[in-house]
Amino acid sequence: MIETKARKQSFLEKFGVYYLGLFKRIDRTHRVFDISDEELHRRINRITYKGIILSSITGIVLVFPTVWVDVRFTNADPVTHYGWVLGITVVCVAIEFYLLFIIALKAVHEVSDLINIHATKNELLNNAIFGVKHILARTALELPDPELKIMGIDPFERISKKNLLILGLLYKAKIFLTNFILKYGLRWTVGNSVYGLPILYEAIPVEAYWNSVVIKRVVHEARLRLFGFALANEIANNVVKDHLVSQLSYEAKIGCLRAIGNAVVMTQNYHPNMIILLLRFQELLQIKEEHRYDDWNLFLQTLEKVNEKERNFLLDLFTVAVAFDGKISRLESENLRSAYKEDYDLYHPRLMQLTECMRTGRLNAALELCRLDFVAG
């Protein structure tokens, strides 16, 4: 069902999974949906601020020796000057990366502990690709998700890998560019020192700032991915509880996977939340064979073939799937009207609200908007 390219788990992912396993997990019995959105927001902010403070201190402490050596040996011969700078930089960068990885892993672990995915029994929890530890390790260390095909669906079908590479390189280059522009901008405007302090020391606040940005980004993404996991389980449980599957024809069941499958490829930015939702529904519907689930025209034909109630259910599910990564791609926006048709004004506001809830971390509000039933809108 899941086809992956020949993939050897990277050292960094193994490192992340190993450390996540070392962190003590509090044996909580709470359901995350029993915590108010305001309380969740407050607790996750506390985790974020803690990570920001620790990462900033790490940056300040470990950039200082590099800058000090650079200033200290400015007038030395080039071999001595750059030899010292290179040696100290390599050591400090290695230590800083290690500590930042630990800080990021600890932050996502604390978010995971709060959301308490393990309160829900699900076979995906220990999956080698989509298990919580693997997803969180890749999130914390900003590693790419594996290339794969699921039930014939290629999440990378409409993604430009060249563009992803360029965007990734630009993101990683931000620290260097900020440092470079600030350094030479200050030299051009105020000279080599400010109040007697060499401008090389500007690298310290720059490093602290970008470390903070990275931690904030990591916690935000961990929250989004864990919310997706929790919502996928809760949606599926509600479908079972309300006996909705038995009311769907075989054509409509295929349509469910097409609704999610098309959202997977149309997002143009592969996100594991949609894959989790797809796998959860595949498990729920007990469909194992491939049926070109990512074919947009076949999905539109399915919407025409099923009865009105089933169509409403499929549009509900499609709306949830599109919003599940917290954003709407250009391709998705262009094709919404062809799916919603005369019900566009009913579904589009709900889609926008749900996307905003996913993006801003309002879990309970998102769950209310993830309802699946046979009523339009």
Order of alpha helices (4+ residues) and beta strands (2+ residues): beta-alpha-alpha-alpha-alpha-beta-alpha-beta-beta-alpha-alpha-alpha-alpha-alpha-alpha-alpha-alpha
